[in-house]
Amino acid sequence: MNVGIVLDYFPFFLPFSRVGAAHTYSYTTTRRRFAHAPVAPLSFCNPDQNDLPSDVSPAGDWLHYFRTALALGSLSDKFSPRELAALYERHLERFITSNHLDVLISGGNTGYERCALATARRMNIRTLCLWEGFFRPRTITYDRLGMNAESDFAAVPFQNMLTHVASTEAIAAVGAFREFLQKPPSFAPALDTIQNHRFDILRQIRNRWIDRHDAERIRLPFRTHLSARCAHGIHRLQYLKAENITRPFIFFPLQTHTDSNIALNCDLLPYSEVVQTVLTAYHSARESAGCDLIVKEHPLDVYRTSYPITKRDGVFWVPPETPTAWLLLHPQCKGTILVNSTAGIESLALNVPVAALGRSIYARPELTEIVDNPDVESIAHALTRLPFCSVDHDHVDMFLRYLYDEAQLPGNLDTVPAEEEMRNFELFLSERFS
């Protein structure tokens, strides 16, 4: 089987062409950091060499392709989205045709990835969209169509999940996932350890130099990084340690402010507006809810943006390196409010009720409190109700087992796979697409 791989964020598939693989792999990318990747063949799409007439229109919906990039402002102003979409389509059509692809594998974040999925389907090529697993760090999520709320999985009626006969592997995996969450580390790791040196100055400069011409790159100015670092240093004394929490609270785990999951599946942007709206809504609901609000920044966002961290009026911020499970397992935790992060899955697995402000595979009335309109009034109403909600353990179990059986693979996109993982993935491809 001829398999096409779109390289964008994850180097997971780089070793597949260098082992005795059962399938033939071809690769394509717009990212300069992959332009000379040790794979063959690699097709590099260079927007700077666009020779298309300016009046050429893309065959697909370019607004769909660049939905994330336009929402996050990550598209270079050198390129017109319409022209870039047409260039992408022509390149991908050639890539698919010349390599006689049977299957195309892509992520669902960038315009290039989303264009690849749409172009392949328009050419009657089967597709597989991959993103980070919901049972982290042990799984990869897959879907034919797209990520999270854009997926086929998201459209499955909940009744189907209730009648699903779970596999032995799913039952064991869900049990292991819960056990993993219930045994968090006894001490919080250092912030630099969690960030895995992503914000090392020399590494940042090198990465910026390599990808300086990429058409789709989130371009945060160095002054923004510097300001965020300074703000973190100033506000560290304002953090409340988890062991000092004594009152009932609602947990608000922040996502990264450039999270494509929010850009695709939330009607309130930018993310700073989400944070401010929740804080405003909390002040309206504080007395009725009878809870404090505990906010935790995403540890990978600490050096990229800053929030007005205070310790007053019932709102408390905990150190970003605090393990999420510490707060979900805290006896005073009465609920979790978030947009659509994997913390929602973890919260449900630990029987902590969830209010969801965005679309996701778990934002279902059988599982969560859904906030249809993320405005102050609606969020305040959800915060008032949340401490008095409960989680249907059986429904969560059935959902998680169905999720594992239908959309999860063992593995981790963030790591280089071992040979056994590659063999298992190839077996999965053979079974799914043969």
C-alpha positions as CSV (number, residue, x, y, z in Angstrom):
1,M,0.0,0.0,0.0
2,N,1.3,3.5,-0.9
3,V,1.0,5.8,2.1
4,G,1.4,9.6,1.9
5,I,2.5,11.5,5.1
6,V,2.1,15.2,5.6
7,L,4.9,16.3,7.9
8,D,4.1,19.4,10.0
9,Y,4.5,19.2,13.7
10,F,5.4,15.7,14.6
11,P,8.5,13.7,13.5
12,F,6.8,10.5,14.5
13,F,6.7,9.1,10.9
14,L,10.3,9.9,10.0
15,P,11.7,6.4,10.8
16,F,9.0,4.5,8.9
17,S,10.8,4.8,5.5
18,R,14.1,3.5,7.0
19,V,12.9,0.1,8.3
20,G,11.7,-3.0,6.5
21,A,8.2,-1.5,6.2
22,A,5.2,-3.4,4.9
23,H,4.0,-0.2,3.0
24,T,5.7,2.3,0.8
25,Y,5.9,5.8,2.3
26,S,6.1,9.2,0.6
27,Y,6.3,12.5,2.4
28,T,5.4,16.1,1.8
29,T,5.8,19.3,3.9
30,T,5.9,23.1,3.8
31,R,8.0,23.2,6.9
32,R,11.7,24.1,6.3
33,R,12.8,22.1,9.3
34,F,11.6,19.0,7.4
35,A,12.9,20.2,4.0
36,H,16.0,17.9,4.3
37,A,14.5,15.2,6.5
38,P,16.2,11.8,6.2
39,V,13.3,10.2,4.3
40,A,12.6,9.5,0.6
41,P,10.9,10.6,-1.3
42,L,10.2,14.0,0.2
43,S,8.2,16.6,-1.7
44,F,8.8,20.1,-0.4
45,C,6.1,22.7,-1.1
46,N,7.7,26.1,-1.3
47,P,5.1,29.0,-1.4
48,D,7.9,31.4,-2.4
49,Q,8.1,29.6,-5.8
50,N,4.5,30.1,-6.6
51,D,4.1,30.3,-10.4
52,L,0.3,30.1,-10.5
53,P,-1.6,32.9,-12.2
54,S,-3.1,35.3,-9.5
55,D,-6.6,34.7,-10.8
56,V,-6.6,30.9,-10.2
57,S,-9.2,29.9,-7.6
58,P,-8.8,26.9,-5.3
59,A,-11.2,23.9,-5.9
60,G,-11.9,23.6,-2.2
61,D,-12.9,25.9,0.6
62,W,-9.9,28.0,1.4
63,L,-11.6,29.5,4.5
64,H,-11.9,26.0,5.8
65,Y,-8.3,25.3,5.1
66,F,-7.0,28.4,6.9
67,R,-9.6,28.6,9.7
68,T,-7.0,28.1,12.4
69,A,-4.3,30.3,10.8
70,L,-6.7,33.2,10.2
71,A,-8.1,32.9,13.7
72,L,-4.7,32.9,15.3
73,G,-3.1,35.4,12.9
74,S,-0.4,32.8,11.9
75,L,-0.6,33.3,8.2
76,S,2.2,35.3,6.7
77,D,1.0,38.5,5.1
78,K,3.2,37.7,2.1
79,F,0.5,35.3,0.9
80,S,-3.1,35.7,-0.1
81,P,-5.0,32.7,1.5
82,R,-6.9,32.1,-1.7
83,E,-3.7,32.0,-3.8
84,L,-1.9,29.9,-1.2
85,A,-4.8,27.4,-1.1
86,A,-4.6,27.0,-4.9
87,L,-0.8,26.5,-4.7
88,Y,-1.3,23.9,-2.0
89,E,-3.9,22.0,-3.9
90,R,-1.8,21.8,-7.1
91,H,1.2,20.6,-5.1
92,L,-0.8,18.0,-3.3
93,E,-2.6,16.8,-6.4
94,R,0.9,16.2,-8.0
95,F,2.1,14.5,-4.8
96,I,-0.9,12.1,-4.6
97,T,-0.8,11.3,-8.3
98,S,3.0,10.9,-8.8
99,N,3.2,8.6,-5.7
100,H,0.1,6.6,-6.6
101,L,-1.2,7.0,-3.1
102,D,-3.8,4.7,-1.6
103,V,-3.9,6.5,1.8
104,L,-3.0,10.0,3.0
105,I,-2.1,10.7,6.6
106,S,-2.2,14.2,8.0
107,G,-2.9,16.3,11.0
108,G,-5.8,18.7,11.1
109,N,-4.2,22.0,12.3
110,T,-2.6,24.0,9.6
111,G,-4.0,25.0,6.3
112,Y,-1.6,22.7,4.5
113,E,-2.7,19.7,6.6
114,R,-6.4,20.5,6.2
115,C,-6.0,21.2,2.4
116,A,-4.3,17.8,2.2
117,L,-7.2,16.0,3.7
118,A,-9.7,17.8,1.6
119,T,-7.7,17.3,-1.6
120,A,-7.2,13.6,-1.1
121,R,-10.9,13.0,-0.4
122,R,-11.8,15.1,-3.5
123,M,-9.5,12.7,-5.5
124,N,-11.2,9.6,-3.8
125,I,-8.1,8.9,-1.8
126,R,-8.7,7.5,1.7
127,T,-7.6,9.7,4.6
128,L,-6.5,9.4,8.2
129,C,-6.2,12.4,10.5
130,L,-4.0,12.0,13.5
131,W,-3.5,14.1,16.6
132,E,-2.4,13.7,20.2
133,G,-4.3,11.0,22.1
134,F,-6.9,11.6,24.7
135,F,-5.4,9.0,27.0
136,R,-2.1,10.9,27.3
137,P,0.7,10.2,27.1
138,R,0.0,6.7,25.9
139,T,-2.2,7.1,22.8
140,I,-2.7,8.6,19.4
141,T,-6.1,9.7,18.2
142,Y,-7.2,8.9,14.7
143,D,-10.2,9.7,12.6
144,R,-11.1,9.6,8.9
145,L,-12.3,13.2,8.7
146,G,-10.7,15.6,11.1
147,M,-9.8,16.6,14.7
148,N,-11.9,16.6,17.8
149,A,-15.4,18.2,17.0
150,E,-14.7,18.0,13.3
151,S,-14.3,14.3,13.4
152,D,-16.6,11.5,12.4
153,F,-16.4,10.3,16.0
154,A,-18.0,13.6,17.3
155,A,-21.1,12.8,15.2
156,V,-21.7,9.4,16.7
157,P,-24.9,9.2,18.7
158,F,-24.3,8.6,22.4
159,Q,-26.8,5.7,22.2
160,N,-24.3,3.8,20.0
161,M,-21.7,4.1,22.8
162,L,-24.1,2.7,25.3
163,T,-24.7,-0.4,23.2
164,H,-21.0,-0.9,22.3
165,V,-19.4,-4.1,23.5
166,A,-16.0,-2.9,24.7
167,S,-12.9,-4.9,23.9
168,T,-10.7,-6.4,26.6
169,E,-8.0,-3.9,25.6
170,A,-10.4,-1.0,26.0
171,I,-11.5,-2.1,29.5
172,A,-7.9,-2.5,30.6
173,A,-6.8,0.8,29.0
174,V,-9.5,2.8,30.7
175,G,-8.7,1.2,34.0
176,A,-5.0,1.9,33.6
177,F,-5.8,5.5,32.6
178,R,-7.8,6.0,35.8
179,E,-5.0,4.4,37.8
180,F,-2.5,6.6,36.2
181,L,-4.5,9.8,37.0
182,Q,-5.1,8.6,40.6
183,K,-1.4,8.3,41.3
184,P,0.1,11.7,40.4
185,P,3.7,12.5,41.3
186,S,4.2,13.3,45.0
187,F,6.0,16.5,44.1
188,A,5.5,19.1,41.3
189,P,8.2,18.8,38.6
190,A,10.2,21.8,37.7
191,L,8.6,24.1,35.1
192,D,11.7,23.7,32.8
193,T,11.3,19.9,33.0
194,I,7.7,20.1,31.8
195,Q,8.7,22.5,29.0
196,N,11.5,20.1,28.0
197,H,13.8,23.1,27.1
198,R,11.4,24.4,24.5
199,F,12.1,27.9,25.6
200,D,15.9,27.7,25.6
201,I,17.0,31.0,24.1
202,L,19.5,29.4,21.6
203,R,16.9,26.8,20.6
204,Q,14.3,29.5,20.1
205,I,16.7,31.6,17.9
206,R,17.6,28.5,15.8
207,N,14.0,27.5,15.3
208,R,13.0,31.0,14.3
209,W,15.8,31.2,11.8
210,I,15.0,27.9,10.2
211,D,11.2,28.5,9.9
212,R,11.4,32.3,9.2
213,H,10.0,31.8,5.7
214,D,7.3,29.3,6.6
215,A,3.9,30.5,5.4
216,E,2.1,29.3,8.5
217,R,3.9,30.0,11.7
218,I,2.7,31.6,14.9
219,R,5.0,34.6,15.1
220,L,5.2,35.8,18.7
221,P,7.6,38.7,19.0
222,F,10.6,38.2,21.2
223,R,9.3,41.2,23.3
224,T,6.2,39.2,24.0
225,H,8.3,36.2,25.3
226,L,10.4,38.6,27.4
227,S,7.3,40.3,28.8
228,A,5.8,37.0,29.7
229,R,9.0,35.8,31.4
230,C,9.1,39.0,33.5
231,A,5.4,38.8,34.4
232,H,5.9,35.2,35.6
233,G,8.8,36.2,37.7
234,I,6.9,39.1,39.2
235,H,3.7,37.0,39.9
236,R,5.3,33.9,41.4
237,L,4.7,35.2,44.9
238,Q,1.0,35.5,44.1
239,Y,0.5,31.8,43.4
240,L,-1.4,29.7,45.9
241,K,0.1,26.3,46.6
242,A,-2.2,23.3,46.2
243,E,-1.6,22.2,49.8
244,N,-3.0,25.6,51.0
245,I,-6.4,25.2,49.4
246,T,-9.0,24.8,52.1
247,R,-12.2,26.0,50.6
248,P,-14.5,24.4,47.9
249,F,-13.4,25.4,44.5
250,I,-14.1,25.2,40.7
251,F,-11.0,24.4,38.7
252,F,-10.2,26.4,35.6
253,P,-7.2,24.8,33.7
254,L,-6.1,27.2,30.9
255,Q,-5.1,26.0,27.5
256,T,-2.4,27.6,25.4
257,H,-3.6,30.8,23.9
258,T,-2.6,29.6,20.4
259,D,-4.3,26.2,20.8
260,S,-5.8,25.3,17.4
261,N,-8.5,23.3,19.2
262,I,-9.9,26.5,20.6
263,A,-9.5,28.4,17.3
264,L,-11.5,25.6,15.5
265,N,-14.1,24.8,18.1
266,C,-14.9,27.8,20.2
267,D,-17.0,30.9,19.3
268,L,-15.1,33.2,21.6
269,L,-11.7,34.4,20.5
270,P,-8.9,35.3,21.3
271,Y,-8.4,33.0,24.2
272,S,-7.6,35.9,26.5
273,E,-11.3,36.9,26.0
274,V,-12.3,33.4,27.2
275,V,-10.2,33.8,30.4
276,Q,-11.6,37.3,31.1
277,T,-15.2,36.3,30.4
278,V,-14.9,33.3,32.8
279,L,-13.4,35.6,35.5
280,T,-16.2,38.1,35.1
281,A,-18.8,35.4,35.1
282,Y,-17.3,33.9,38.2
283,H,-17.7,37.2,40.1
284,S,-21.4,37.2,39.2
285,A,-21.8,33.5,40.3
286,R,-19.5,33.4,43.3
287,E,-22.1,33.8,46.0
288,S,-24.6,31.3,44.4
289,A,-21.8,28.7,43.6
290,G,-20.3,29.0,47.1
291,C,-16.9,28.2,45.7
292,D,-13.5,29.8,44.9
293,L,-12.1,29.7,41.4
294,I,-8.7,28.0,41.1
295,V,-6.9,28.9,37.8
296,K,-3.9,27.1,36.4
297,E,-1.9,28.4,33.5
298,H,-0.8,25.9,30.9
299,P,2.9,25.3,31.6
300,L,3.8,25.6,27.9
301,D,2.2,29.0,27.7
302,V,3.9,30.6,30.7
303,Y,6.7,32.2,28.7
304,R,4.5,33.1,25.8
305,T,1.7,35.2,27.3
306,S,0.7,36.6,30.7
307,Y,-2.5,37.1,32.6
308,P,-3.4,39.5,35.5
309,I,-2.5,37.0,38.3
310,T,-4.0,38.1,41.6
311,K,-5.0,36.4,44.9
312,R,-8.3,38.1,45.8
313,D,-12.1,38.1,45.5
314,G,-12.2,34.3,45.5
315,V,-9.9,33.9,42.5
316,F,-6.6,32.1,43.1
317,W,-3.9,31.1,40.7
318,V,-1.8,28.0,41.4
319,P,1.7,27.5,40.0
320,P,1.5,26.3,36.4
321,E,3.7,23.3,37.1
322,T,1.1,22.0,39.6
323,P,0.0,18.5,38.4
324,T,-3.6,18.8,37.1
325,A,-4.5,15.6,38.9
326,W,-3.6,17.2,42.3
327,L,-6.4,19.6,41.8
328,L,-8.9,17.1,40.3
329,L,-8.3,14.7,43.2
330,H,-8.5,17.5,45.8
331,P,-11.4,16.8,48.2
332,Q,-12.6,20.4,47.8
333,C,-12.8,20.3,43.9
334,K,-16.4,20.6,42.9
335,G,-16.1,20.9,39.2
336,T,-14.0,21.9,36.2
337,I,-14.7,24.6,33.6
338,L,-12.7,24.7,30.4
339,V,-13.1,25.1,26.6
340,N,-12.2,21.7,25.2
341,S,-8.9,20.4,26.5
342,T,-8.0,16.9,27.5
343,A,-8.3,18.0,31.1
344,G,-12.0,17.5,30.5
345,I,-11.5,13.8,29.8
346,E,-9.3,13.5,32.9
347,S,-11.9,15.4,35.0
348,L,-14.7,13.1,33.9
349,A,-12.5,10.0,34.5
350,L,-12.0,11.2,38.1
351,N,-15.8,11.8,38.6
352,V,-15.4,15.6,38.6
353,P,-18.2,17.4,36.7
354,V,-17.3,19.5,33.7
355,A,-18.7,22.6,32.1
356,A,-17.6,22.8,28.5
357,L,-17.4,26.2,26.7
358,G,-16.4,24.8,23.3
359,R,-17.1,21.9,21.0
360,S,-15.3,18.6,21.6
361,I,-15.9,14.9,21.4
362,Y,-16.9,14.8,25.0
363,A,-19.1,18.0,25.0
364,R,-22.3,16.0,25.2
365,P,-25.3,16.5,27.5
366,E,-24.9,12.9,28.7
367,L,-21.4,13.8,30.1
368,T,-21.0,17.5,30.6
369,E,-22.7,20.8,31.3
370,I,-22.6,22.5,27.8
371,V,-22.4,26.3,27.5
372,D,-23.9,27.0,24.1
373,N,-23.1,30.7,24.2
374,P,-19.9,31.6,25.9
375,D,-21.1,34.9,27.3
376,V,-21.0,36.2,30.8
377,E,-24.6,35.3,31.7
378,S,-24.4,31.7,30.3
379,I,-21.0,31.0,31.9
380,A,-22.2,32.4,35.2
381,H,-25.3,30.1,35.1
382,A,-23.0,27.1,34.4
383,L,-20.7,28.1,37.3
384,T,-23.7,28.3,39.6
385,R,-24.9,24.9,38.6
386,L,-21.6,23.1,38.4
387,P,-20.9,22.4,42.2
388,F,-24.3,20.7,42.4
389,C,-23.8,18.4,39.4
390,S,-22.6,14.9,39.4
391,V,-20.9,12.6,36.9
392,D,-22.6,9.5,35.6
393,H,-19.8,7.0,36.1
394,D,-21.3,4.4,33.9
395,H,-21.8,6.8,31.0
396,V,-18.2,8.0,31.3
397,D,-17.0,4.4,31.4
398,M,-18.9,3.5,28.2
399,F,-17.8,6.7,26.5
400,L,-14.1,6.1,27.3
401,R,-14.2,2.5,26.2
402,Y,-15.9,3.4,23.0
403,L,-13.4,6.2,22.4
404,Y,-10.5,3.8,23.0
405,D,-11.9,1.1,20.7
406,E,-12.9,3.5,17.9
407,A,-10.4,6.3,17.9
408,Q,-7.2,5.5,19.9
409,L,-4.0,3.8,19.0
410,P,-1.1,2.9,21.4
411,G,1.7,5.4,20.9
412,N,2.8,9.0,21.3
413,L,3.2,11.5,18.5
414,D,5.7,13.4,20.6
415,T,8.2,10.6,20.6
416,V,10.2,8.6,18.0
417,P,8.4,5.2,17.7
418,A,10.2,2.0,18.5
419,E,10.2,-0.8,15.9
420,E,7.3,-2.6,17.6
421,E,5.2,0.6,17.5
422,M,5.9,0.9,13.8
423,R,4.9,-2.7,13.2
424,N,1.7,-2.2,15.2
425,F,0.9,0.9,13.2
426,E,1.5,-0.8,9.9
427,L,-0.8,-3.6,11.0
428,F,-3.4,-1.1,11.9
429,L,-3.2,0.5,8.4
430,S,-3.4,-3.0,6.8
431,E,-6.5,-3.9,8.8
432,R,-8.2,-0.6,8.3
433,F,-7.5,0.0,4.6
434,S,-7.0,-3.4,3.0
